[in-house]
């Protein structure tokens, strides 16, 4: 891999222009670390990370530090308690759990990238410890963020459908149109009846006039 490989990738079934189903994957390639640095857990800024410490219990003293631990300010927790917290950093010992002692870092920033030691004893010469390599990347652009690769979504599900809220907004308009049509029909019926009566009245008056003319002639 090279740095230019960084970006959004899509894989799935069907045509690339109109897939039947697909999943999006964001790839970030960094040259910040040497290949000999080992495996790094990639986390995004603002998230939190928890990782196990040494599962071999050695005394009451517990610590969490960033390598090199002898550097001033790199020892975050050094305690004999089963639970301790220092700002964004915390460790907790839970008896009976898989590893017993766990460390947590909250609200990760890019400066948190590095190797961490967590275990028992003196941080400068620990009795037992676990190393965790963490690589913190910047938050994704909200316009290019994608669903986790474990989720596959149907292409057809991306077609927007009218929401209930938008449907409700058309309801008054539909009611007004229906009422208007009904009023128009009533008006037409009344007009028809009025014309019918008018024609009927004219017919009666003409018939009466003819009758008077016949009587007069006789």
Beta strands, then each sheet from edge to edge (+ up, - down):
strand 1: 7-14
strand 2: 19-27
strand 3: 41-44
strand 4: 49-52
strand 5: 62-66
strand 6: 75-79
strand 7: 83-86
strand 8: 89-93
strand 9: 101-105
strand 10: 114-122
strand 11: 125-137
strand 12: 153-154
sheet 1: 1+ 2- 12+
sheet 2: 3+ 11+ 10- 5+ 6-
sheet 3: 4+ 9- 8+ 7-
end
